[in-house]
Amino acid sequence: MKQLIDLVGSRYSCRGYQARAVEEEKLNYIMECVRLAPSAVNRQPWKFRLVRSQEGKEALQSCYQREWFCSAPLYVLASVLHDEEWVRSDGKHHGDIDVAIAVEHLCLAATEQGLGSCWVCNFDARRCHELFRMAENEEPTVIVPIGYAASADVPERKRKAPEDVFFEV
């Protein structure tokens, strides 16, 4: 098994997938990692839709129209349930943060299983809400395509230097 630093270092935003289906065992493992993700006050204010049907995939693809996106064999549509999220005393809502933690668990678990994934946040959320008949309190937050990468080439990722990020106070 990889060390966490190696796993984190090998995860990247995959923008091209093979037509090959993701095995149920791998998908179940990934989704169990999502289920175990922490959330503020353990509220778990989320829903994760596994989108594998052709109808569902076409609906999502109409919300984010990029060629590479359409190559994924499956998607996970993550949404926040606003009436279940914890709200800090100053009014700060934590639902988006909670969903983000769970989605990164998903992406790291996918990487561990030899799969590619990508955060997609720039999509038509209103259309997605309508197409998937979400409740009023539910907001689509992230779409994650998952599958086997079409290319073995991993793009270079630039990161800030430690001294630009970490500060002692």
Secondary structure, DSSP 4 states (H G I P E B T S, - for coil): ---HHHHHHH--B---B-SPPPPHHHHHHHHHHHHT---GGG---EEEEEE-SHHHHHHHHHHS--TGGGG-SEEEEEEEETTTS-B-TTS-B-HHHHHHHHHHHHHHHHHHTT-EE--B--S-HHHHHHHTT--TTEEEEEEEEEE-BS-SPPPP-----HHHH----
